[in-house]
Every structure is written in structure tokens, then in C-alpha cells.
């Protein structure tokens, strides 16, 4: 898996099936700035081509994405790596 944004997108999709716009809005709410469509959609394309996410249909016009089993496993591994890498940051105080 590449990049922190990819990690964030997988974590958001794990919580609920989401569209690209849902993800953009959630990141704006959490981080204070809304990433452009040109930032989010290439990440979604990469994740789909890597079979980490799949399109789901809920009858709406907008494409929604959910994690595949492979995506769930990859996210677990990435979360462990993230925690191992950054856990000491919180211990320095």
C-alpha cells in the first residue's frame, strides 16, 4: 500500500461504504481542508485496481466503495505498522 492518504481512505471505507465525495467531505471535517477530486479519485482507482476495495450498488447514482477481504487484511497490517511507527511519539512527553 502506498501513502498515508491511501491508509486514511481505507480506514474511512472500513467504517461505512463511501463515495469519493463522502470521503472528501469526511476529510474536510477531520482535517479542515477538502482534498480535490483529482487527489481522491486516483487513490480510489489504485485501491480498486489493487482489489483492496470494490464498487457496491445501493441503487443510487453515486458509486460507493467497500473493503474486500484483501483490503481488510491489508488495512490490519498497515494499522499495525502505523502504530508501531508512531507509538513512541506519544511516549516522549
Secondary structure as GFF3:
##gff-version 3
##sequence-region A 1 93
A	DSSP	alpha_helix	4	15	.	.	.	ID=ss1
A	DSSP	alpha_helix	20	31	.	.	.	ID=ss2
A	DSSP	alpha_helix	37	49	.	.	.	ID=ss3
A	DSSP	beta_strand	53	56	.	.	.	ID=ss4
A	DSSP	beta_strand	64	67	.	.	.	ID=ss5
A	DSSP	alpha_helix	69	91	.	.	.	ID=ss6
###
